Amino acid sequence: MAQSTTNLGKIHVFPSESLYNQFKDIIASNDLALLKDDGAYIVAALLGQNGYVKFSNGLILQWGSSDVVNRDTTVTFPVAFSILYSVVGAPKSSSNLSGSNSNFGIKSQNNRSFIANMYDNGNGYAGFNWCAFGKV
């Protein structure tokens, strides 16, 4: 599956909310505006269907979507973690799954990938969505 990227234009970092408010009306729609305070701010991002956001304190959030409907589907993270805290996922549905006999879980995980285990039972799964967070 090909990676898609979003043209972010420019990334503007403002040291205060009042300064951001002075310029927010002239920031282009494809630009990213970040408010830097004593906390973390975004230092890199890939805002595609399978993407991530890295923060200055090392935290990284990653997400993705898979159209594969197999047991033991391996997914590789866009960026490897140094510490992986958690991975969660949910099946996508191409039909009404209410009351169905279905199951989705993370079978195993490491800093570079995870294995999702899905049981469909003919209910119309169309793959799954996932998100993970940790540090780089």
Helices and strands as residue ranges (DSSP letters): E 11-14, H 17-23, G 24-26, E 32-35, E 42-46, E 51-55, E 59-66, E 73-76, E 83-93, E 103-109, E 113-119, E 125-135
